[in-house]
Amino acid sequence: MWILAAIFAVLAIAMIYQSNTDEGINRPWAACKENLFQQMLSGACTPVENRIKVPSN
């Protein structure tokens, strides 16, 4: 029972810490389309945002 209470306490502290930071926690792996496991195995990162600008007519 104490282990479960400790896990909940750690999760609560982590959520409070994350909400108190202005920009949240920096997650550079979230900028890739591949999941973290695929990034670790292949080393590839396809950006989520398409930065190619299409000329407007």
PyMOL commands that set and color helices and strands:
alter all, ss='L'
color gray80, all
select helices_A, chain A and resi 2-20+28-31+36-42
alter helices_A, ss='H'
color red, helices_A
deselect
rebuild
show_as cartoon
